[in-house]
């Protein structure tokens, strides 16, 4: 309950301490009960915390601030303040609902924007026909195996050409060393001719060291 001290003291300058206490208790009760005081005098006395003797002396003075409205007592200044308070509450409720609606719309818009790229990429064709030029099958790597038993007995044309150029006349020596290491260490390759080429380049057999 708002309390404007200056206005209150101006309007109640003629009240004594007992009357001030009773009047403030009546105001507080009315504020908590929709601005109303009961019509029954004894109930008002109990609200004001007065004895019967006290109430007989002060009732007329305290109740001069109140008016009778359809069997209950009200106070004009209190009616005004309650009206302001109720209006403020309605403003807050309206603002809260508007804010909640705005947040709801904002969340919905965010979700829509988030999902839109996904929806745009979906195809409604249950069995789309992809462009064969754009669709590339994944490359499969050949499995790695141990050295074949007949390795070196027959070369591919490309391997023959490479050995003639890079074998240095020591192909057999390189081959014996390569097969021995491959079996001893259980080397595994997917392309054994390529592996043998690497062995010759790196001189696994150490032949170039001996010759030099």
C-alpha positions in Angstrom: 0.0 0.0 0.0 1.6 3.3 -1.0 1.7 5.9 1.8 2.2 9.6 1.0 3.3 10.9 4.4 2.7 14.6 3.6 -0.8 14.1 2.5 -1.6 11.7 5.3 -0.3 14.1 8.0 -2.2 17.0 6.5 -5.5 15.1 6.5 -5.1 13.6 10.0 -3.5 16.4 11.9 -6.5 16.4 14.3 -6.1 12.7 15.3 -4.5 11.5 18.5 -2.1 8.5 18.8 -4.9 6.0 19.4 -6.9 7.3 16.5 -3.9 7.2 14.2 -3.2 3.6 15.1 -6.8 2.6 14.6 -7.1 4.4 11.3 -3.9 2.9 9.9 -5.0 -0.6 10.8 -8.4 0.0 9.1 -6.5 1.3 6.0 -4.3 -1.7 5.9 -7.2 -4.1 6.2 -9.2 -2.4 3.5 -6.2 -2.4 1.1 -5.9 -6.2 1.6 -9.6 -6.7 1.0 -10.4 -4.8 -2.1 -10.8 -1.4 -0.5 -13.6 -2.5 1.8 -14.4 -2.4 5.5 -17.3 -4.4 6.9 -20.5 -2.6 7.8 -20.6 -4.2 11.3 -19.2 -1.8 13.8 -17.8 -4.5 16.2 -15.9 -6.1 13.4 -14.3 -2.8 12.5 -13.4 -2.4 16.2 -11.6 -5.7 16.2 -9.7 -4.8 13.0 -8.6 -1.5 14.7 -7.4 -3.5 17.8 -9.5 -1.3 20.1 -11.4 -2.1 23.3 -15.1 -1.4 23.3 -14.5 1.6 25.5 -11.8 3.0 23.2 -13.9 2.3 20.1 -16.9 4.2 21.5 -14.7 7.3 21.9 -12.9 7.2 18.6 -15.2 5.5 16.1 -16.9 8.7 14.8 -13.6 10.5 14.3 -11.9 7.6 12.6 -14.9 6.7 10.4 -15.2 10.3 9.1 -12.7 9.4 6.4 -14.9 6.6 5.0 -18.1 6.5 3.0 -20.8 3.8 2.9 -21.1 2.0 -0.4 -23.7 -0.7 -0.8 -23.4 -1.9 2.8 -19.5 -1.6 3.1 -17.2 1.3 3.9 -14.7 2.6 1.4 -12.2 5.5 1.4 -11.8 7.8 -1.7 -8.0 8.1 -1.6 -7.7 4.3 -1.1 -10.0 3.7 -4.1 -7.8 5.9 -6.2 -4.6 4.1 -5.2 -6.2 0.7 -5.7 -7.3 1.7 -9.2 -3.7 2.8 -10.0 -2.3 -0.4 -8.6 -4.8 -2.6 -10.6 -4.0 -0.6 -13.8 -0.3 -1.1 -13.3 -0.8 -4.9 -12.7 -2.8 -5.1 -16.0 -0.1 -3.2 -17.8 2.5 -5.7 -16.5 0.4 -8.7 -17.4 -0.2 -7.3 -21.0 3.5 -6.5 -21.4 4.5 -10.0 -20.1 2.1 -11.7 -22.5 3.5 -9.6 -25.4 7.0 -10.4 -24.4 6.3 -14.1 -24.2 4.6 -14.0 -27.6 7.6 -12.2 -29.1 10.0 -14.8 -27.7 7.9 -17.6 -29.0 7.8 -16.1 -32.5 11.5 -15.5 -32.4 12.2 -19.1 -31.4 9.9 -20.4 -34.1 11.6 -18.2 -36.7 15.0 -19.4 -35.5 14.0 -23.0 -35.8 12.5 -22.5 -39.2 15.7 -20.8 -40.5 17.8 -23.5 -39.0 15.9 -26.3 -40.6 15.3 -24.6 -43.9 18.7 -25.6 -45.5 17.9 -29.2 -44.5 14.5 -29.1 -46.1 15.9 -27.4 -49.2 18.4 -30.3 -49.6 15.7 -33.0 -49.3 14.5 -34.7 -52.4 10.9 -35.7 -52.8 11.8 -38.2 -55.5 11.7 -41.6 -53.8 14.2 -43.0 -56.3 16.3 -40.2 -57.6 18.5 -40.8 -60.7 21.9 -39.3 -59.9 24.0 -37.9 -62.6 26.6 -40.6 -63.4 29.2 -37.9 -64.3 28.9 -36.4 -60.8 28.7 -39.7 -58.9 32.0 -41.3 -58.2 32.3 -44.8 -56.8 34.6 -44.9 -53.8 38.1 -46.2 -54.7 38.9 -49.6 -53.2 42.4 -50.3 -52.1 43.8 -53.6 -53.1 44.3 -55.9 -50.1 47.8 -56.3 -48.7 49.2 -59.9 -49.0 52.3 -61.8 -48.2 54.9 -62.2 -51.0 53.7 -64.6 -53.7 55.6 -67.9 -53.9 56.4 -67.4 -57.6 57.4 -63.8 -57.2 60.1 -62.7 -59.7 59.5 -65.6 -62.1 57.4 -63.6 -64.4 57.2 -59.8 -64.7 54.6 -57.6 -66.1 55.6 -55.6 -69.3 55.8 -52.4 -67.3 58.0 -54.0 -64.7 60.3 -55.6 -67.3 60.8 -52.1 -68.9 61.5 -50.6 -65.5 64.1 -53.3 -64.6 65.9 -52.9 -67.8 66.3 -49.2 -67.1 67.0 -49.2 -63.4 68.2 -52.7 -62.5 71.9 -52.0 -63.0 72.4 -55.6 -64.1 71.9 -56.7 -60.5 68.2 -57.6 -60.6 68.8 -61.2 -59.4 70.9 -60.1 -56.4 68.3 -57.5 -55.5 65.5 -60.1 -55.9 67.2 -62.7 -53.6 67.7 -60.1 -50.9 64.2 -58.7 -51.3 62.5 -62.1 -51.1 64.5 -63.1 -48.1 63.7 -59.9 -46.1 60.0 -60.1 -47.2 59.6 -63.6 -45.9 61.7 -63.1 -42.7 59.8 -60.0 -41.7 56.4 -61.0 -43.1 56.2 -57.9 -45.2 52.8 -57.2 -46.8 52.1 -55.1 -49.8 49.2 -54.6 -52.2 51.6 -54.2 -55.2 54.7 -56.3 -54.9 56.3 -55.2 -58.1 56.1 -51.6 -56.9 57.6 -52.7 -53.6 60.5 -54.3 -55.3 61.1 -51.2 -57.3 61.3 -49.2 -54.1 63.7 -51.8 -52.7 66.0 -51.4 -55.7 65.9 -47.6 -55.5 66.7 -47.7 -51.7 69.3 -50.5 -52.3 68.0 -52.8 -49.6 70.5 -55.4 -50.6 73.5 -53.0 -50.2 74.8 -53.8 -53.6 75.8 -50.3 -54.5 77.8 -50.0 -51.3 79.8 -53.2 -52.2 80.3 -52.1 -55.8 81.5 -48.7 -54.8 
